[in-house]
Amino acid sequence: MLVTSALVSGIGLGSMYGLLALGFYVTYAVSSTVNFAQGSSMMLGAVFAYTFAITLGWPFWSAALVALALCAFYGMIVELVAVRPYVRRGSNAWLMATVALGIVADNLVLFTFGKEPRGFVLPWATGSIEVLGLRISPLQAVIPAVGLGLAAALHLVSRRTRIGSALLAVVQNRDAARLVGINVPVAISLAFAVSTVFAGAAGILIAPLFNVHSDMGTFFGLKAFAVAILGGITSAWGVMLAGLLFGIVEALITALLGSAYTQILTFSLVIVALAIAPNGIFGRAEVKKV
Amino acid sequence: MSRLLSFALVLLVCAPALGQEPIKIGLVTALSGQSARAGEAITRGLTVAIDELNAKGGVLKGRKFELVRRDDEATPAKGVTAARELVFKEKVAVLFGGLDTPVSLAIVPIMNQEKVPFMGPWAAGTPITKNGANPNFVFRVSAVDEIVNRAMLQYSQKTFNAKNCGMILVNNPWGESNEKGLMAALGAKGMKPAGIEKFEANDVDVVPHLTRLKSAGADCLFLVGNVGPSAQVVKSLDRMGWKPPIVSHWGPAGGRFTELAGPSAKDVHFVQTYSFFGKQSPVGEKVLKALMAKYPDIKGPGDVTPAVGVANAYDAMMLTALAIQNAGSTSGPAIREGYYKIAQYQGLIKNYTRPFSPENHDAVNENDYVWTQFIDNQILPVGMKK
């Protein structure tokens, strides 16, 4: 029971880490940059959804869809304001600029949304259901399904659609993509939009289990980056699997050894794993031809 | 002519008082984030007390009080910066604050070094007042962990007949302080905990921690955590379908606990130093009336929330005014001696008799605690109906 319960908790949380980390993967693959304030994007998803669903009383699904659309717009702003100007000049200052923009977003939410954390109560997500003799929240079943579903959708879109093919072309050779008429800046902007939609989805899914407040994404963002590196930031499935692995290991350590050891052992294992596989468990070394 | 002369005479008599500088009282507390509501309650308690004192003409022959607040965002580093600013720049006579034990513990050394009294109206960590400094400038009108911990054990046994309680504590210095206190309380009765689990304040899922306690045979839980973390424990218990009695420190009182924890919020019984429900003393009636007059959102006792923040801060300010009056000046060491000279004060929480001495810097003890629960979004004494 101890192990089964830990596995359920771990898979739920791991899917969230994976979803956030998938956002890192998308932008890194297309532009070799990431939005370091991915946690803020997650928070925005939860805050937008809360505002529409609870404050304004919209149906949950409409609230979630509009919240995700706003997240996509925010992602494009991040790319336009905090990434593009620096990359154009060959500077790495986007590292700091994305963090700074995230802090601005956190504080804007603090002043507009309020100082106190709010409870995101969804009638269908409250209470618990029994699965294999174990009581779990309905959301704990939904979260991994949505997480893996989005990862699969990303895979399919990138392989089977024109937009996906365009993005893959940018990933493989930016100059060649430009020569065949692909609008590279638009492709990169789109990648940032997808990245923040993933983060926003994670925020909306986690909010009813947690609470909604301006700094709710900080710690998640940090863990998700560790997951992205662990999985090998160049592999979509690798990142998702690393998220699941991280969540499961975290929950198992807590359940079997006690919470005092969770952070020490989890992050120590990350260091060991990266020492053995420096490009991440599922990543490949970048080959640079000279 | 004679009327003009009398007016000039009145002006002459009042002039020194009118020209007197106010006595600045500093407050460092969380005014934003998860505990913002608690910080606001402390502010309100202090404000009502200061208004009352100023209306009576202040202290030290007409010097009035002025409150200067700073937000520590529940972060020790920000609390230290704010405390330094209030002590060195604003020159406060007494500093109030530290909603969170880690913030208070970070501020304590500065106050002892600068010899400025530090009054705690909330943070309950035992080492805040028992900090080993000599002279010690830290006083408190609030619960004290080691005393609360004895009360928690006693309540769990008396109310729930619990024999094997497990601890679920937030992983910070406050949790540590309570772990020591609970172990000492259990040890004094020859008992051991079913288990000790610590969780992070931003943990989404506490099920693995709680499953360990359940597997260890815990028949009740001692909970220590602020509003958000406590709500996470309650929601995790709901998911598990496990309903052990929950005896808690007062963390849940600081915010929208029912909204965050859901319907099971009412199952958490937690300690308070005061409740505005039930029959009030004349001081209680006076303070409630003043709160309702000053703050339009307060329409009755249920709106004074969390009540401990208001009550502790009100009594702490009144005792501080007496200490300053006893000191005859605003010098830190003199005010410290002034606290020891307070003989009696009929306060909100109780009738204080010699509340402070060189050996005891805590004015409130276990005889002053009230056990409460959330009914909807109001904190009521356990068993009292709305």
Interface residues (C-beta under 8 A of the other chain):
Chain A: M1 L2 S5 A6 V8 S9 G12 L13 M16 L110 K115 E116 P117 R118 G119 V121 T126 G127 S128 R135 I136 S137 Q140 I206 L209 F210 N211 H213 D215 M216 T218 F219 A251 L252 T254 A255 G258 S259 A260 Q263
Chain B: L31 S32 G33 Q34 A36 R37 N171 E197 K198 F199 E200 N202 V204 D205 V207 P208 H209 T211 R212 S215 V227 G228 A231 Q232 K235 D238 R239 M240 G241 G255 R256 E259 L260 A261 G262
